[in-house]
Amino acid sequence: MFTVIATATSTVPLQFGVLDPSLFGLLNVIVAVIVGYFTYQDATARKTDSPKLWAGGMALASLLLNLLGFLVAFAVYYFVVIRD
């Protein structure tokens, strides 16, 4: 059993080349923070009732569901807040 685990983990650097897999996780967190910040700025400028909730929801959707979740959350935000 130990041999199988050691063999499986030794091929991971070869699959990703120079890039470390944890770099993608860090990039995902950075994108979620940026999405949350700009959503908060936009929701504050539009004087919505809960800009922190919109920013948190968009950041969470971006963090957990990546592109698909972000697009769904943005569509909801667009139809509820932006489109007057």
C-alpha positions, -999 to +999 in steps of 0.1 A: +000+000+000+028+024+008+044+018-025+012+027-044+010+060-025+046+069-030+044+061-067+012+082-071+026+112-053+060+111-071+043+116-105+025+148-095+054+172-101+059+156-135+023+163-144+023+200-134+059+207-146+073+238-130+040+250-115+031+238-080-005+227-075-008+249-045-002+279-067-036+274-084-053+274-050-035+306-040-045+322-073-081+311-068-082+328-033-067+360-048-093+361-076-121+356-050-108+385-029-106+408-060-141+398-071-154+405-036-137+438-034-150+451-067-185+438-060-185+456-026-174+488-043-201+485-069-228+476-045-218+505-022-218+530-051-253+518-060-265+521-024-278+486-021-292+473+013-264+448+019-231+454+000-212+431+024-236+403+017-232+407-021-194+409-018-193+378+004-216+358-019-197+367-050-164+359-034-177+326-021-191+317-054-159+326-071-139+306-046-159+275-043-175+271-077-149+288-099-161+301-133-196+285-134-205+296-099-192+331-105-212+335-137-244+323-120-238+347-090-230+376-114-262+370-134-282+371-102-264+403-091-269+418-125-307+412-126-313+422-090-289+451-085-274+465-117-303+463-140-327+491-130 
